[in-house]
Amino acid sequence: MKTLITAFVTITMFAATQAAVAIDINNGKSLQQENCMGCHDDGVYSREDRRVTSSDALRAQVQRCETNLNLQWFPEDVDAVIEYLNTSFYKFQ
């Protein structure tokens, strides 16, 4: 019985941790619209000659913009913007 309870607690804690680190795509959209649209519109993500051509390049670009604009986002904010941009425009695997 003790082993069953321990297993249940472990699984519950794992599930709670996964839920806590889930990426908030709506937050990513809000952050992108509030901070990125001052420099460019959404066309930069879908133009034929876009510079971002991989998920690594997308991460690097979002981090570069966050640093250059001194936004001081939390890592989960950066992840949320990346997820929003990838889901909405880039579609990298």
trRosetta pair geometry for C-beta under 8 A, 3 or more apart (Angstrom, degrees):
i j d omega theta_ij theta_ji phi_ij phi_ji
1 4 5.6 -54 -153 34 35 114
1 5 6.5 34 151 -18 67 104
2 5 5.8 -54 -150 36 32 110
2 6 6.3 34 152 -19 65 107
3 6 5.6 -53 -146 37 31 113
3 7 6.3 33 154 -20 65 106
4 7 5.7 -53 -147 36 29 111
4 8 6.4 31 153 -20 64 106
5 8 5.6 -53 -148 35 32 113
5 9 6.3 31 154 -18 65 105
6 9 5.8 -54 -147 37 29 110
6 10 6.3 30 154 -19 64 108
7 10 5.7 -56 -147 37 30 113
7 11 6.3 27 157 -16 65 107
8 11 5.9 -57 -147 39 28 108
8 12 6.1 28 155 -19 64 110
9 12 5.7 -56 -145 38 29 112
9 13 6.2 28 156 -19 65 107
10 13 5.9 -56 -146 37 28 109
10 14 6.4 29 154 -19 63 107
11 14 5.7 -54 -147 36 31 113
11 15 6.3 31 155 -18 65 106
12 15 5.8 -55 -148 37 30 111
12 16 6.3 29 154 -18 64 107
13 16 5.7 -55 -147 37 31 112
13 17 6.3 34 154 -21 65 105
14 17 5.7 -55 -149 35 30 112
14 18 6.4 29 154 -18 64 106
15 18 5.8 -54 -147 36 31 111
15 19 6.4 31 154 -18 64 106
16 19 5.7 -54 -148 36 31 112
16 20 6.3 33 152 -22 64 107
17 20 5.6 -56 -149 34 31 113
17 21 6.5 9 160 -3 66 109
18 21 6.3 -68 -146 46 29 96
18 22 6.9 57 150 -55 62 86
19 22 5.7 -24 -156 -16 36 118
21 76 7.4 -134 -145 -107 63 117
23 28 7.2 18 168 -35 100 129
23 76 7.3 -167 -116 -162 64 81
23 79 5.3 -117 -115 133 111 107
23 80 5.4 173 -170 -94 86 63
23 83 4.5 116 148 -27 146 164
24 27 3.8 48 108 10 116 116
24 28 6.7 163 98 -16 63 82
24 76 7.5 52 19 159 99 107
24 80 5.1 -15 68 -116 71 128
25 28 5.2 -49 -150 34 40 119
25 29 6.5 44 151 -21 67 99
25 80 6.4 -170 -96 -159 27 79
25 83 5.2 -105 -97 116 85 114
25 84 5.1 140 -161 -82 75 77
25 87 6.2 -12 -136 30 136 155
26 29 5.6 -47 -149 33 35 112
26 30 6.5 36 151 -18 64 104
27 30 5.7 -54 -149 37 33 112
27 31 6.2 32 154 -18 67 107
27 77 6.8 -102 142 -121 118 69
27 80 4.6 -30 87 177 100 159
28 31 5.8 -55 -144 38 29 109
28 32 6.2 29 156 -20 64 108
28 77 7.7 156 -93 -167 63 51
28 79 7.8 -92 -84 106 118 48
28 80 3.4 -154 -63 147 90 77
28 81 4.4 -179 -149 -78 87 32
28 82 7.2 -96 -136 35 134 40
28 83 5.4 -152 -45 63 167 87
28 84 3.2 -176 117 -21 120 121
28 85 7.4 -116 162 -14 122 71
29 32 5.7 -56 -146 37 29 111
29 33 6.2 23 158 -15 65 109
29 84 4.7 -176 -61 -141 65 142
29 88 7.6 105 -97 -42 100 147
30 33 6.0 -60 -146 40 27 106
30 34 6.0 19 160 -13 65 113
31 34 5.9 -61 -141 42 27 106
31 35 5.8 -16 173 15 65 120
31 36 7.9 63 129 -13 66 100
31 73 7.0 61 -153 -110 145 133
31 77 5.8 138 -91 -171 163 100
31 80 6.5 97 19 95 135 114
31 81 5.2 -86 89 -76 124 106
31 84 7.9 162 52 18 94 151
32 35 6.8 -79 -132 52 17 85
32 36 4.8 -26 -164 20 63 129
32 37 7.4 82 145 -33 65 88
32 81 5.3 141 -63 -137 93 94
32 84 5.7 -140 -14 97 139 141
32 85 6.7 156 -101 -61 147 93
33 36 7.2 -27 -67 45 14 89
33 37 5.6 11 -155 -16 46 131
34 37 7.6 80 8 25 5 104
35 38 7.0 -58 -175 12 30 110
35 65 7.9 124 133 144 111 114
35 69 6.4 121 -176 130 109 161
35 71 5.9 33 -145 -107 151 135
36 39 6.4 -68 -171 40 50 100
36 40 6.9 -42 161 55 83 82
36 65 6.7 28 -107 162 93 152
36 81 7.8 135 -36 -155 133 127
37 40 7.2 -97 -134 76 34 41
37 41 6.4 39 -142 -107 81 50
37 42 8.0 -14 -104 -43 94 70
39 65 7.7 -144 35 -141 156 116
40 43 7.4 -117 169 58 97 79
40 44 4.4 27 150 -26 143 141
41 44 6.8 141 70 -8 49 90
42 45 5.7 -48 -173 28 62 113
42 46 6.9 24 144 4 83 109
42 89 7.2 -162 -170 -84 93 132
43 46 6.2 -79 -148 52 40 91
43 47 5.7 56 159 -53 79 98
44 47 6.2 -30 -133 1 27 115
44 50 6.8 110 168 -118 55 100
45 50 6.7 38 -159 -119 22 147
45 52 7.6 -25 -130 51 63 130
45 85 6.2 -142 -124 -157 137 97
45 88 7.6 25 134 101 157 97
45 89 3.8 -18 148 -178 128 162
45 90 6.8 -93 -173 -53 100 79
46 50 7.2 149 71 -51 2 137
46 89 5.6 -117 -63 -151 86 104
47 50 5.1 135 67 -59 80 84
50 53 7.1 152 97 -66 89 72
51 57 7.3 -149 132 169 74 129
51 61 7.3 134 97 -91 111 137
52 57 4.7 170 -142 119 66 110
52 58 5.0 79 -170 -82 129 67
52 61 5.3 -70 -84 -8 118 153
52 90 6.7 -66 119 -103 118 130
53 57 5.8 39 43 40 56 157
54 57 4.5 96 53 8 80 103
54 58 7.0 -136 97 -7 43 85
54 92 6.4 99 -165 -125 38 142
55 58 5.4 -48 -147 32 36 116
55 59 6.5 39 153 -19 65 101
55 82 8.0 74 -163 -180 81 116
55 86 6.7 31 -116 -109 90 135
55 90 7.6 140 -89 129 64 142
55 92 4.1 -178 -61 122 90 149
55 93 7.5 -99 -35 66 131 44
56 59 5.8 -51 -151 35 33 111
56 60 6.4 32 151 -17 64 107
57 60 5.5 -53 -145 39 33 113
57 61 6.2 34 156 -21 66 106
58 61 5.9 -56 -146 36 29 109
58 62 6.4 25 157 -15 65 106
58 82 5.8 115 132 -143 108 92
58 85 6.3 -179 -164 101 122 127
58 86 6.2 90 152 -73 168 97
58 90 5.9 -53 -85 -52 142 173
58 92 6.6 -151 -5 5 141 146
59 62 6.1 -58 -147 38 28 106
59 63 6.2 24 157 -14 64 111
59 78 7.8 65 -150 157 76 110
59 82 5.7 18 -95 -115 67 142
60 63 5.9 -61 -147 42 27 109
60 64 6.1 32 154 -24 65 108
61 64 5.5 -51 -144 34 31 114
61 65 6.4 29 157 -16 65 104
62 65 5.9 -54 -148 38 30 109
62 66 6.2 33 153 -21 64 108
62 78 5.8 133 128 -160 119 83
62 81 5.3 158 -151 103 133 119
62 82 5.2 -120 8 -73 164 85
62 85 7.1 -164 -74 15 124 149
63 66 5.5 -52 -143 37 32 114
63 67 6.3 30 157 -17 65 107
63 78 6.2 38 -85 -149 75 135
64 67 5.9 -59 -149 39 27 109
64 68 6.1 21 157 -15 65 112
65 68 5.8 -57 -138 42 29 108
65 69 5.9 12 166 -4 66 114
65 71 7.9 25 126 -8 74 131
66 69 6.4 -66 -141 48 20 98
66 71 4.8 -84 -152 43 69 120
66 72 8.0 176 173 -20 94 17
66 73 5.3 -74 -147 20 129 117
66 78 6.0 -49 -45 -98 164 102
66 81 7.9 164 -66 42 116 156
67 70 7.3 19 180 -75 33 44
73 77 3.6 -126 -173 86 111 133
73 78 5.4 137 104 -49 130 77
73 81 7.7 -29 -161 -9 170 129
74 77 4.8 103 54 -2 71 102
74 78 7.5 -135 97 -2 42 84
75 78 5.6 -51 -152 34 39 113
75 79 6.3 39 150 -18 68 105
76 79 5.4 -49 -144 39 37 116
76 80 6.2 44 152 -26 65 103
77 80 5.5 -50 -147 33 32 114
77 81 6.6 31 154 -17 64 102
78 81 6.0 -55 -151 35 30 108
78 82 6.4 30 151 -17 64 108
79 82 5.6 -55 -147 38 31 113
79 83 6.2 32 155 -20 66 107
80 83 5.7 -53 -145 37 30 111
80 84 6.3 32 154 -20 64 105
81 84 5.7 -52 -146 36 31 112
81 85 6.2 26 157 -14 66 108
82 85 6.0 -59 -146 40 27 107
82 86 6.0 22 158 -15 65 112
83 86 5.9 -58 -140 41 27 108
83 87 5.9 23 162 -15 64 113
84 87 6.1 -61 -143 41 23 107
84 88 5.8 4 166 -3 63 120
85 88 6.2 -67 -135 48 22 100
85 89 5.5 -39 -174 37 64 113
85 90 6.1 40 138 -4 82 112
86 89 7.2 -73 -111 57 13 71
86 90 4.7 -52 -124 58 54 113
86 91 6.8 152 177 -54 66 18
86 92 5.5 -71 -143 35 110 90
87 91 7.7 69 -134 -85 21 57
